[in-house]
């Protein structure tokens, strides 16, 4: 092989290697673009499915409002045997399913009742109620004072157990007391004494945060909340209430139709013959709708607080949240 042929052979080899390298790089680039395209398609599908699920969840508010409107026409009280209480099975929709259920928020204790700004008349009464509830749950009753300090506008700590900004700014991750109403029960975890999961989770089922002071619905309140209504009540007194409210095999019970009926029952059947049904009611204004919508891989849990006026002829959603409320 002469020198010219060797040179040509080498050039051909370099060209072949270069061509192979270019093809390899093009293949890698194409594979990368294809992977990115698939990710973009999946991401777009997820966004669309989640948006569809959210819209279905919003639609459930219309059904809930219609149910509560009809309920107001059917009865002058709210109790646990009414049809709006029961959880319906998931309903199929195009591409998935949706389910939801309503809860009476006035069967729980409203932490914002501890604010004198919105509840000057019953603030001290409600403070004692919360203290009794904490004791009933085997928690320190003095922690209630820390909530009072968190809500009030002054800088003076309520003792014992209270805490103002001077306490919170001294923490490892400092912050200040809100000095305003709570907007979510989860905010309680920022308040002195309630930081631990065990304490917060113990109290969580019995509390709510509503924008105005609210009374307790004795038809829907739990045993623990009912026991906290009066210092003189005993376990057997609460058992009598629960027995009267007990839902039978036909789904019916004997709720209290007005607050006078409840007060009379307590005077006749409880340990406190002078029982006063102060700041209690049998008709609810605030409800929580939990909507769960699933469309393919999209899943949305929407919490909607619905307000219904005393006459039951005006209902509206006053807040929405996802993940927690």
NORKA-V997006 format. One record per helix or strand. SS is the DSSP state (@ for helix, = for strand). FROM is the first residue (numbers start at 1). TO is the last residue. If there is no record, write none. Layout:
ss->SS from->FROM to->TO
ss->SS from->FROM to->TO
//
This chain:
ss->@ from->3 to->74
ss->@ from->83 to->85
ss->= from->91 to->93
ss->= from->96 to->104
ss->@ from->105 to->107
ss->= from->109 to->110
ss->@ from->111 to->114
ss->@ from->116 to->119
ss->@ from->123 to->136
ss->@ from->143 to->151
ss->@ from->165 to->168
ss->@ from->185 to->190
ss->@ from->197 to->204
ss->= from->207 to->208
ss->= from->216 to->217
ss->@ from->223 to->227
ss->@ from->235 to->245
ss->@ from->259 to->269
ss->= from->280 to->281
ss->= from->286 to->295
ss->= from->298 to->308
ss->= from->315 to->322
//
